[in-house]
Amino acid sequence: MRDFLSRLGIEAVNSGAATSSGFFTPGGSTIGVTSPGDGTEIAKVQLATTDDYEKVITEAQRVFASWRELPAPKRGEIVREVGEALRAQKEDLGRLVTLEVGKILSEGLGEVQESVDMADLAVGMSRQLFGLSMHSERPAHRMFEQWHPLGVVGIITAFNFPNAVWAWNAMVAAVCGDTMIWKPSLKAPLTAIATHRICDAVFQKHGWGGVLNLVIGEDATVGETLIADRRIPLVSATGSTRMGRHVAQVVAGRLGRTLLELGGNNAVIVHGDANLDLALRGIVFGACGTAGQRCTSTRRVFLHESIASDFTDRLVKAYGSLSIGDPLDPGTLVGPLIDADAVGMYERALVTIREQGGEILCGGQRVDRPGNYVQPTLVRARHDMPIVQHETFAPIVYLFTYSDLDEAIALQNDVDQGLSSAIFTDSFGGAERFLSHAGSDCGIANVNIGTSGAEIGGAFGGEKDTGGGREAGSDSWKAYMRRQTCTLNRSSELPLAQGVTFDV
């Protein structure tokens, strides 16, 4: 029934560390991995220790010294083959994502497709790692900038995108000439092991084992060691704002760099002139996709007073039609939360909502079946309710009514997070107001699409407590390289800049 596990190399007990020579037996304890869909144990993973981490970082450094010398287009050719390997294993790997973290099957497959697409994008980047040429004020001087590989990049990923977020970082870092160490969430180690096996096999085939490295361990030991390690110039971390603040402080304390993708409290504005059919689909997917466990999930919805009542009724009806159940069943639209702790967080949030005066319009209950299932929930709320300021990583959406678009934009921005935002409107003026300097303060601003489902061609990330990092497309590759400004003097004179004279 689960033959795809053996095809991906997932045995009863899996090693939690790999370096240039492949997987090795780490010295840590063993943890069980449980499927959130039915509560059954899938496999066990033996964790790495700080000694195991030391072995991995040493090898990553050693390989970096030669990997950086390989021309970037040649590095891109290897990454292209990585994409082909992921494409060939898409069905099995997507099913593993679904089994391990509870995403519905189309989302599990879509996540692997995103990694394939990311490899394709990175191949193009490998021929475009260019710098600028500037005119010098000094005669017979040429000034330009160039970009060099950064070093060993640390990649810390969360459970909700156990494959794609690694690819956002790893594919780009690889073509930039970096090596990397991946520390995945302990809630999704099997996807990391399978992904590493598939991708590292390509690098091994070309004699480049050790470009990709994996270390699965406890946050308090391996995680703390990684972020404090001066040998890692960049740590890319995805997770909660609380986690991001700690990572940022530790890495900044050693003057390292961070690339942070943290919490979101994403809002949709539905203006009075919106295409309501479009808005309905965008909101329901944004709020309920991945059971509300995306950083881009819709958390708040602002409805213009002219359409608020009827549209709320349509939302309630749509929520009542959602199929909740086994994420491997193609007919399911909403799968489980990741674990019992997440269910507990959902239930505590509902208690708080009621205490603060929120009205539960639909949902608000656990689903009576094995696994971690809850009902997607709509809440009529006030924006001054303290809980509205916080991201609850579950399918809970707060509904508000507004009369003036500027008011709605101000309320949308009136939270600490700044990841994704959207407006549904058929008004050119309304769209432009939303996208103006005084409009959305988020890293992502969409018109007539929801908050969730960003394409890799753009830079992904947010502002404020979301961390300010940018991954995936556009010029995000610059985060993984170091800039160098170069000036060449072809004359026999030594003029100084700014007209300074200094004769010896």
C-alpha positions in Angstrom: 0.0 0.0 0.0 2.9 2.3 0.8 5.4 0.9 -1.7 6.5 4.4 -2.5 8.3 4.6 0.8 10.7 1.8 -0.1 11.2 3.3 -3.5 12.3 6.5 -1.8 14.7 4.6 0.5 12.6 5.1 3.6 13.3 2.1 5.8 12.1 1.3 9.3 15.0 3.3 10.8 16.6 6.1 8.8 19.9 7.9 9.4 19.7 11.6 10.2 23.0 12.8 8.8 24.7 12.8 5.4 27.8 14.3 3.9 30.2 13.8 1.0 30.3 10.0 1.4 26.6 9.7 1.8 24.5 8.8 4.9 26.4 7.7 8.0 25.2 6.4 11.4 24.8 9.3 13.8 25.2 9.0 17.5 21.9 10.6 18.8 18.7 9.2 20.0 15.9 7.8 17.8 12.5 9.5 17.3 9.3 8.2 15.7 7.7 9.9 12.8 3.9 9.8 12.9 1.5 10.6 10.1 -1.0 13.4 11.1 -3.6 11.8 8.8 -4.2 8.7 10.9 -1.8 8.8 13.8 0.2 5.8 12.7 4.0 5.7 12.9 5.7 5.7 9.5 9.3 5.2 10.5 12.0 6.1 13.0 14.9 8.5 12.5 18.2 8.4 14.3 19.3 11.9 15.2 22.6 13.6 14.8 24.7 14.9 17.7 27.0 17.9 17.8 29.9 15.6 17.0 28.0 14.5 13.9 27.4 18.1 13.0 31.2 18.7 13.2 31.8 16.0 10.7 29.3 17.4 8.3 30.5 21.1 8.5 34.1 20.0 8.1 33.3 18.1 4.9 31.1 21.0 3.6 34.0 23.4 4.0 36.4 21.0 2.3 34.1 20.6 -0.7 33.4 24.3 -1.0 37.0 25.0 -1.7 36.8 23.2 -5.0 33.1 23.5 -5.8 33.4 27.3 -6.0 36.0 27.0 -8.7 33.7 25.1 -11.1 32.2 27.6 -13.6 28.7 28.6 -12.7 27.2 27.3 -15.9 28.7 23.9 -15.2 27.2 24.0 -11.7 23.9 24.8 -13.4 24.1 21.7 -15.6 24.2 19.6 -12.5 21.3 21.4 -10.9 19.4 20.8 -14.2 19.9 17.1 -13.7 18.7 17.5 -10.1 15.4 18.9 -11.4 15.1 16.0 -13.8 15.6 13.5 -10.9 13.0 15.2 -8.8 10.6 15.2 -11.8 11.1 11.5 -12.2 10.3 10.9 -8.5 7.6 13.5 -8.2 4.7 11.0 -7.7 6.4 9.1 -4.8 8.0 12.2 -3.2 4.7 14.1 -3.4 2.9 11.2 -1.7 5.5 11.2 1.1 4.9 14.9 1.7 1.2 14.2 2.0 1.7 11.2 4.3 4.2 13.0 6.6 2.8 16.5 6.9 -0.9 16.0 5.9 -1.1 18.2 2.8 -3.7 17.0 0.4 -2.2 15.0 -2.5 -2.5 17.8 -5.1 -0.5 20.1 -2.8 2.1 17.4 -2.0 2.6 16.9 -5.7 2.6 20.7 -6.3 5.3 21.2 -3.8 7.6 18.8 -5.6 6.7 20.5 -8.9 7.8 23.8 -7.3 11.2 22.3 -6.5 11.5 21.1 -10.1 10.6 24.6 -11.3 13.1 26.0 -8.9 15.9 23.9 -10.4 14.9 25.2 -13.9 15.0 28.7 -12.7 18.4 28.3 -11.0 19.9 26.9 -14.2 19.1 30.2 -15.9 20.5 32.1 -13.0 23.8 30.2 -13.4 24.5 32.2 -16.5 23.3 35.5 -15.1 25.3 36.1 -11.9 26.4 39.4 -13.2 27.7 42.6 -11.6 27.5 46.2 -12.8 30.2 48.3 -14.6 30.6 51.8 -13.3 32.4 54.8 -14.7 35.4 56.0 -12.7 36.1 59.7 -12.1 39.8 59.0 -12.5 41.3 58.8 -16.0 42.4 55.4 -17.3 40.6 53.6 -14.5 37.9 51.0 -14.9 35.5 50.1 -12.0 33.1 47.2 -11.8 31.6 44.8 -9.3 31.7 41.0 -9.3 30.1 38.3 -7.1 31.8 35.4 -5.4 30.4 32.3 -3.7 29.8 32.9 0.0 30.7 29.6 1.7 28.7 27.0 3.6 25.1 28.0 3.8 22.9 26.8 6.7 19.3 26.0 5.7 16.7 25.6 8.4 13.2 24.6 7.1 9.8 24.2 8.7 7.4 21.3 8.5 4.8 23.0 6.2 7.0 23.0 3.1 9.4 20.2 3.8 10.7 20.0 0.2 10.1 23.3 -1.7 11.6 25.8 0.8 14.8 23.8 0.8 14.8 23.9 -3.0 14.3 27.7 -2.9 17.6 28.0 -1.1 19.6 25.0 -2.2 19.1 25.3 -6.0 20.2 28.9 -6.0 23.0 28.4 -3.4 24.4 25.5 -5.5 24.6 27.5 -8.8 26.2 30.4 -6.8 29.0 28.1 -5.8 28.1 27.5 -2.2 27.8 24.2 -0.3 25.1 23.8 2.3 23.9 22.1 5.4 20.2 21.3 5.7 18.6 21.1 9.1 14.9 20.2 8.5 12.1 20.2 11.0 11.8 17.2 13.3 8.2 17.1 12.2 9.2 16.3 8.6 12.5 14.4 8.6 11.5 11.7 6.1 10.8 14.1 3.3 14.2 15.6 3.9 15.9 12.2 3.8 14.2 11.2 0.6 14.8 14.6 -1.0 18.5 14.4 -0.1 18.9 10.9 -1.4 17.4 11.9 -4.8 19.3 15.1 -5.2 22.7 14.1 -3.7 22.8 11.0 -6.0 23.1 13.5 -8.9 25.9 15.3 -7.3 27.7 12.1 -6.3 27.4 10.9 -9.9 29.4 13.9 -11.0 32.0 13.6 -8.2 30.5 16.4 -6.2 29.3 14.6 -3.0 29.3 17.1 -0.1 27.8 20.0 -1.9 24.5 19.0 -0.3 24.7 17.9 3.3 22.0 16.9 5.8 21.9 17.0 9.6 18.7 16.1 11.5 19.0 16.9 15.2 17.4 18.7 18.1 17.1 22.4 18.1 18.8 22.8 21.5 21.9 21.0 20.3 22.5 20.8 16.6 20.3 23.8 15.8 22.1 26.0 18.3 25.5 24.8 17.2 24.7 25.6 13.5 23.4 29.1 14.1 26.4 30.0 16.3 29.0 28.6 13.9 31.3 31.3 12.5 32.1 28.9 9.6 28.6 29.5 8.2 28.3 33.0 6.8 24.6 32.8 6.0 21.8 31.1 7.8 18.5 30.9 5.9 15.7 30.1 8.4 12.0 29.5 7.9 9.7 29.3 10.9 7.9 31.4 13.6 8.8 35.0 14.4 9.9 33.8 17.9 12.3 31.4 16.3 13.5 34.0 13.8 14.3 36.6 16.5 16.5 34.1 18.3 18.3 33.0 15.1 18.8 36.7 14.1 20.3 37.6 17.5 22.7 34.7 17.6 23.9 35.1 14.0 24.2 38.8 14.2 26.2 38.4 17.4 28.9 36.8 15.3 28.3 39.3 12.4 26.9 36.6 10.2 24.0 37.0 7.7 20.5 35.8 8.0 17.7 35.2 5.5 14.5 35.0 7.5 11.1 33.9 6.3 8.9 34.1 9.4 5.2 34.5 10.3 2.4 36.1 8.3 -0.9 37.6 9.3 -2.2 38.0 5.8 -5.2 39.9 4.8 -7.6 40.1 1.8 -9.6 43.2 1.0 -12.8 42.6 -0.9 -14.0 45.9 -2.4 -17.5 46.7 -3.3 -16.8 46.4 -7.1 -15.0 43.0 -6.8 -15.7 39.9 -8.8 -17.2 38.0 -5.9 -16.9 34.5 -7.5 -13.1 35.1 -7.9 -12.8 36.5 -4.3 -14.7 33.5 -2.9 -12.3 31.0 -4.4 -9.2 33.0 -3.5 -10.2 33.4 0.1 -11.3 29.8 0.6 -8.1 28.4 -0.8 -6.0 30.9 0.9 -7.6 30.2 4.3 -8.0 26.4 4.0 -5.1 25.2 1.8 -2.7 23.2 3.8 -5.3 23.4 6.6 -4.3 27.0 7.2 -0.6 26.0 7.8 1.0 28.2 5.2 3.0 31.3 6.1 0.9 32.9 3.3 -2.5 31.6 4.6 -5.3 34.1 4.7 -6.0 35.1 8.3 -8.0 38.3 8.0 -10.7 39.4 5.4 -12.0 42.9 5.1 -15.4 43.1 3.3 -16.9 46.4 2.0 -20.1 47.1 3.8 -22.1 47.0 0.5 -21.3 43.3 -0.1 -20.4 42.1 3.5 -23.7 40.4 4.5 -24.3 38.5 1.3 -20.6 37.5 0.8 -20.4 36.3 4.4 -23.3 34.0 3.7 -21.5 32.7 0.6 -18.4 32.0 2.7 -20.3 30.1 5.3 -22.0 28.0 2.6 -18.6 27.3 0.9 -17.1 26.3 4.2 -19.9 23.9 4.8 -19.1 22.1 1.5 -15.4 21.5 2.2 -14.5 17.8 2.4 -12.2 17.1 5.4 -10.4 13.8 5.6 -7.6 11.6 4.4 -5.2 13.8 2.5 -4.2 10.9 0.2 -7.8 10.7 -1.0 -8.1 12.7 -4.2 -11.5 14.0 -3.1 -10.3 15.6 0.1 -9.9 19.4 0.2 -8.8 19.9 3.8 -6.3 17.6 5.5 -5.1 17.4 9.1 -3.1 19.8 11.3 0.5 18.6 11.8 0.1 17.2 15.3 -1.8 17.2 18.5 -0.1 20.3 19.8 -1.4 22.2 16.7 -4.9 21.0 17.5 -4.5 22.2 21.0 -3.4 25.6 19.8 -6.5 25.7 17.5 -8.8 24.9 20.4 -7.1 27.4 22.8 -7.4 30.1 20.1 -11.2 29.5 19.9 -11.6 29.9 23.6 -9.7 33.2 23.5 -11.7 34.4 20.5 -15.0 33.9 22.4 -13.5 35.5 25.5 -12.5 38.6 23.5 -16.0 38.9 21.9 -15.6 37.1 18.6 -18.5 35.4 17.0 -18.0 31.9 15.5 -20.0 31.8 12.3 -19.1 28.2 11.3 -16.6 25.5 12.2 -14.8 25.8 15.6 -14.7 22.0 16.4 -12.4 19.1 16.2 -13.4 16.4 13.6 -14.2 13.1 15.2 -11.9 10.7 13.4 -8.4 9.4 14.0 -5.7 12.0 13.2 -5.4 15.7 13.8 -8.5 17.1 12.0 -10.3 20.3 12.7 -13.1 22.3 11.1 -12.1 25.4 9.1 -13.5 28.3 11.1 -15.0 31.8 10.2 -15.1 34.4 12.9 -16.9 37.8 12.9 -14.4 39.9 14.8 -13.2 43.4 15.8 -9.7 44.4 14.8 -8.9 45.6 18.4 -9.2 42.0 19.6 -5.7 41.1 20.8 -5.7 37.7 19.2 -6.2 39.3 15.8 -2.7 40.7 16.0 -1.2 37.2 16.3 -0.8 34.4 13.7 -2.6 31.2 14.7 -1.3 28.5 12.5 -4.6 26.9 11.8 -7.6 27.4 9.5 -9.2 30.4 11.4 -10.2 33.5 9.5 -11.4 36.8 11.0 -14.0 38.8 9.1 -14.4 42.6 9.3 -16.5 45.2 7.6 -15.2 48.5 6.2 -16.6 51.5 4.4 -13.5 53.3 3.0 -10.7 51.6 1.2 -8.0 53.7 2.9 -9.4 52.5 6.2 -9.2 48.9 5.1 -5.6 49.3 3.9 -4.6 50.9 7.2 -6.2 48.1 9.2 -4.5 45.5 6.9 -1.2 47.1 7.7 -1.9 47.4 11.4 -0.3 44.2 12.5 3.3 43.3 13.2 3.7 40.9 10.3 4.1 41.9 6.6 4.2 38.9 4.3 1.3 38.6 1.9 -1.7 40.8 1.0 -4.4 40.9 -1.6 -7.3 43.0 -2.9 -10.2 41.9 -5.0 -11.4 44.9 -7.1 -12.4 45.7 -10.7 -11.4 49.3 -10.1 -8.2 50.5 -11.6 -8.0 53.3 -9.0 -8.6 50.9 -6.2 -5.9 48.5 -7.3 -3.4 51.4 -7.7 -4.2 52.7 -4.3 -3.5 49.3 -2.8 -0.2 49.0 -4.7 1.0 52.6 -4.1 3.6 53.8 -1.6 0.8 54.4 0.9 -0.8 51.0 0.2 0.0 47.5 1.3 3.2 47.3 3.4 3.7 43.6 2.7 6.4 41.9 0.7 3.7 40.5 -1.5 0.8 42.5 -2.8 -1.7 40.8 -5.2 -4.7 42.1 -7.1 -7.5 39.7 -7.9 -5.7 36.6 -6.6 -5.4 35.5 -3.0 -2.6 35.7 -0.5 -1.4 32.1 -1.0 0.4 30.5 -3.9 3.3 32.7 -4.9 5.2 31.9 -8.1 8.9 31.2 -7.9 9.9 33.8 -10.5 9.4 36.6 -8.1 11.3 37.2 -4.9 9.4 35.7 -2.0 9.4 37.3 1.5 8.0 39.9 3.7 8.6 42.9 5.9 8.4 43.8 9.6 8.2 40.7 11.8 8.2 38.5 8.7 11.9 39.0 8.7 12.8 40.9 5.6 14.3 38.0 3.7 13.8 37.2 0.0 14.1 33.8 -1.6 13.5 32.1 -5.0 13.4 34.4 -8.0 14.3 37.9 -9.2 17.7 38.8 -7.8 17.4 36.7 -4.6 20.6 34.9 -5.7 22.6 37.9 -4.3 21.9 36.8 -0.7 24.0 33.7 -1.3 27.1 35.5 -2.7 29.5 38.3 -1.6 29.8 41.5 -3.6 33.3 42.8 -4.6 34.0 46.2 -6.1 37.0 46.2 -8.3 39.0 49.1 -9.7 41.7 48.7 -12.3 44.3 51.4 -13.2 45.9 51.0 -16.6 47.9 54.2 -16.4 51.3 55.0 -14.9 49.7 57.7 -12.7 48.0 57.3 -9.3 45.3 59.9 -9.1 43.2 59.9 -6.0 39.4 60.1 -5.8 37.5 63.3 -4.9 40.5 65.4 -6.0 42.6 64.5 -3.0 46.3 65.2 -3.4 49.0 63.4 -1.5 52.5 63.8 -3.0 55.4 61.7 -1.6 
